[in-house]
Amino acid sequence: GAGVSQSPSNKVTEKGKDVELRCDPISGHTALYWYRQRLGQGLEFLIYFQGNSAPDKSGLPSDRFSAERTGESVSTLTIQRTQQEDSAVYLCASSFQPYTEAFFGQGTRLTVV
Amino acid sequence: ILNVEQSPQSLHVQEGDSTNFTCSFPSSNFYALHWYRWETAKSPEALFVMTLNGDEKKKGRISATLNTKEGYSYLYIKGSQPEDSATYLCAFRGGGNKLTFGTGTQLKVEL
């Protein structure tokens, strides 16, 4: 596709359930980022993938959060046993190289009830 | 923890006014400074990527400057228009390559 694609665009889940968010980066982009924005707050870094290097997981808030990326393609962010504080917009971005501009998807709005 | 700070937090200007806002970031281990515009109901869109001390970039009525030695960047908008209303984010890239974002400056341009 022409841009970064995220699915689903909206997700409402019950507390305690697991959710999986998907990101399709722009083809050929080696770098992929996950961020989240909770209500009234800024963009919070979660995880960064660069090619085949070990991901930078330093932003994952707890061990309930994990992410995978297959090569330089699709990434999934999984949240286990969701809590209400996980409610946020989850944004994925990709860039051609680590030092070039990042292109963002439209985000997944997650609501935990 | 990297501190990337933006000021002011929000700004209201009249159409035609020129305005500017600030991003401050660590002056050590600098690789790049990005500026993004984030309009409501859309995704953030890149404006500039700046890498060299003294860099100046321009896109239409928007320009940016960079001072890596003292750790700040300014974004300028000349002759603001209502369509400039958005949140402007800066992001610092250090040696680890991840982008650390500031909390943004929310700009509202009124008729």
Interface residues (C-beta under 8 A of the other chain):
Chain A: V4 A31 Y33 Y35 Q41 G42 L43 F45 Y48 Q50 D56 S58 G59 L91 A93 P98 Y99 T100 E101 A102 F103 F104 G105 Q106 G107
Chain B: Y31 A32 H34 K42 S43 P44 E45 A46 V49 T51 L89 A91 R93 G96 N97 K98 L99 T100 F101 G102 T103 G104
